[in-house]
Amino acid sequence: MPLAGGTLEHVESPLDVKLSNALGGRTATAMRKHLGLSTVGDLISHYPRRYALRGELAALGELTPDENVTIVAEVIEARERSMQARKGTLQEVRISDGKGTLTLMFFNQHFRMLELVPGARGIFAGKVGEYRGTLQLAHPNYDLFETDATADDESARAWAEQPIPIYPATSSLASWQIQKAMGVVLDTLPKLDDPVPLRVRTERKLMTYSRAVELIHRPSKDIEWRAARKALRFQEAFVLQAALLEQRAVLRQRAAVPRVPKAGGLLERFDAQLPFTLTTDQNTVGEEIGADLAAGSPMNRLVQGEVGSGKTLVALRGMLTVADSGGQSALLAPTEVLAGQHIRSIVKTLGPDLAARLRPTLITGQMPVADRRKATLAAVSGQAHIVVGTHALMSESVGFFDLGLVVVDEQHRFGVEQREALRRKGATPPHVLVLTATPIPRTVAMTVFGDLDVSTIAELPSGRVPIVTHVVPLAERPTWGTRIWERMSEELAQGRQAFVVCPAIDGSAAEAEAGDESGDGAVLPSSTSGSSTNEGPANVTGTLAQLRANPLLASARIEALHGRLPSDHKDALMRSFAAGEIDVLVATTVIEVGVDVPNASTMVILDADRFGVSQLHQLRGRVGRGGVPGLCLMVTKAETETVARERVDAVASTLDGFELAQKDLELRQEGDVLGSTQSGGRSSLRLLRVAKDGKLITEARAIAADVLADDPTLAANPALKAALVRRLDDVSRDFLAKN
């Protein structure tokens, strides 16, 4: 049995004490405002990002203007002089690491001369500025080291070797202020119950939770904080995996309507008319989905696969299984373009007889009122066994007669609340199938989707021709810009078609329409992309005009597609492109997923450094889908040896989406694993990093599974039970339940 049917009883703990009670109102307010820390547990989990030594001096020569720094340094000179332009005095203090120097500037603060004397050492923090070619810190915060510990050689050595924790800080809350607050809390903190069972700690040679907390914040030697971090990292992995496994058990306790295909029914008829043989992976995943649908508990399965591997076909077979039992399926797509593509593909794949029986129906937000009313009536009456739509499916006006399966395509494009809104439309919990063409490294799947079953389709259908990818580095080879359009015109001359993708719609500030039905993805700013130019990103409007004016493309039919266009216009453009009536489509990332035009051979991605690894891989997958070879040109102005250029080069180097997924993980942050933020930003993980802690996560999951198998209610492990309460607060718990 899972814990209390999924409801964990809250147990009082020293970790739940409010910082306002532990530290006082003013300090607690600063902690909450600047760092988001509200309880004792929050504070002691705010671990140092690194450790400095009193004998260690920062590399001052490596500092850059506008950088917020925390450094350990020594005062080498201090002088005071009168200001020329106005009354008052100026205090100038130079600090050094023996190689570089930095100037500290104070105004009308004579008392600094009594503290910052030559030979004094301490921690200095502030924003690096520049005045007449000299780097400086104006009015920095600082904390000088006490020197009374240097009475003899032994104590002096211990004093110099004691690690100084350097915390993630802000301009308003310095590292040593956090350290002092931490000391106040640690001095009064009672012994903490350990969520890791004694047997496990003994086997892995880990110190207790209380000891680890003390030593990670107040070590006397490097070996102490390293051992503390080892224990706390395992604890984090163990508690997280226990939470995911416990939630998985809760989900499996719910009752669902089993969905079994009929002999001679819709699924059998569909399989019999398929003009090709399913791949081994498609068969395997299809069997896994079939077994899940036949069970009495809801399916919660993630299917990941390469671009063009046949995930949608596998999902369609699941929809036919549900239809055989009289139920309905809803397919949620992130954009109107993709939703329209899905409905056309499903109708074509089913064939006229099955399509007439199943009545695939489209519902989007920009449909004419009469068409939408007709579509919603088909859904609520049960006449439509397959309903495809965008976010509009989740509106209150859309209902279902017997919703048996929810298919979410490209899950990363949806928020948690949106998926849950659709899931709740079933009279009983529907089965849920999540599709992603963005391959997920095993450790990420285990950490982020640990409560789902994961299936993988790695095998591509036969007949697919590999895509050739080239980076066009305009920073180094500006003359290659002309060759881009020459090469594209050569493809058009052979009767083929091309996409040109831009990161923006027009010349205004870069758009970030991700999350609405437009589907245009967020654009990385130039500061992130590492571009060598201050120009704005390439845009659809400007590129369309340039291409239409290009003599090489004089006879080409060129149109634009982006999220701001009316729904019927977008649909008409995609139909025309699929029919070969348009030669070149200049678009945003609205065509990133699901668009399938076999005759499209060329993909030109302008300012490719402004896109992420997975986006580039997805975009490239729009070509080479028929019998013609695919060509992808990734155009970038980013300089070599920048992260932005590294992303582009990584995608160009391989067609293996799983290899790229691992590379993508290494290049960016994991995101908030238990919150609604799904990539980047501040992660809820403290010490654990899924990019490098894969082995530890795997081991922790196996151990957590054993503990829960032996003690499902955690009656013998109350500390772990309490840790799950704390780890899975209401917001995080809702996220897991809805994912």
C-alpha angles and dihedrals in degrees: 000000000000119000109295091325090300098314113109117204113234115241121197113247137174085244091065094059111120116246088229087068096040100043109014130261101280097051092040091052091052091049092051096043099045104028105020092240116145108157139042088253090055092051099047088048089057092096126193113267091213143344129242130195127226087235092050119094122198122245094254092177090068097058120114131202118272091022119134105224141183110197140172110225147150128241111239101170138011127184139164128211140168119262116243103209097046143007120284140054135282122217116206120188124181120206126188146186093204091264108049134022136215129195123226115205127202130173123217093343105125092166089072088072089062092053105034099059123155110280095028114131130198149123117291125192135183146100115298113239133180129226121178092340095310123113115230146165114227114212094342124188114244143175118202122215118246113241103198090096091071097077093120137014096258096050090042090055092048090048092051093046098048108114116239113214114231109201131201098265143170135227088262098044117044125208095249091050088057089046092054092048088049090053092053091052095044092051091062100031113119123217111296123226111243117234090198108082117244092243091057093046091050094049092049094039094237127160121236123275093250093049092047092051091050095048098044090057101032110026122162093198136025091246090063099057091042091055090045092051090050091055095044093046091054091046091053092050092045096050092044093051092045088053093051093046092047091051090048089056090050092053091050091055091065118097121240133177109260112237115207126172117242123239106261089006135132097293094049092048091049094050091048093057097046108121092213141043120257116246120249091254092050090052093047095049090043090056091049091051091046092053091049093050092050092054125095094237126069118273113238105181134155116207114196124182146152121278107281095012094126104258092145091053090053090049091049090055087054090052090052090052090054091045090053087063092048095258134128133237128210120204113200115204126186098227139031090237091056093042090053090047090051095050093049092046093048093049091048094046094047094051125222098290098050092039089056090051096046099036099208105215132197124216121181135157097248098050118123110267095246093050092047092049090052092048095049090049090054090051099047093044093051093239090119109065092181120043119183121190153133128247086311089081088071096056119112091246092066117080137163134221096214114354106193104160134031116196116192114196117205094001094194089071093064134071121234094247092053093055092046092051089060094042091057092059090081118095085221124022106288124221112260127215119183120197127198132174089192103091113226123216111244095247092051092049089049093048104037100028098028092131092056131074110243126215125184132207106193098153117092122215115262118266097041111137116217116252118240112221127196130181113222104205104197092177089067101023108032092164090064089076091085093050091060092069093038089057092047092050089053089057092047090051088062090057095261131130135232144207123215111194124200128186093225138041099221141352095281123097112314111280123235105188097153110137098037126084093265090079096205105148127231116272121227111236118246091249088061096040094055092227116174093222135070091215118117120256121284109271136204096237096052095040092050090055093046094050094047088053094048111107090212088064098038094125096039121110104228126184137169129237127188142140098268094065119101115267096247091049092052091048092049091050093052091048091050092048092048089049092053094248092121122053102191127026115198104201149154123237087290084105093049098110137029100004107134119187109153094197093057106105105162133061119184113187112194118207088008090176088072092067130075125246095258092047092053091048091049093048092049089053091066091079133056091040095128132043094291122093116258124232124192122187114192108198117200140167092193116124120245118266094033124121090242093055090044089059092053094045091048093056092045091052098062145018091208106113093193092055089048091049090058091047090049090053091052092050098050141032122273095236128222102325096195099030137069094264104097104186140015125358127077111342123220086222110097108188101354119095116188091202092066107013098067095124092049092049091050092050093045091051093052092049092047090051090053092049092050092045091054095040111021095173093040090231088147093044106051093156091058089046090054091046090055090053090053095041094047103050117173096275095046092043091053089050092055092046092051100041 
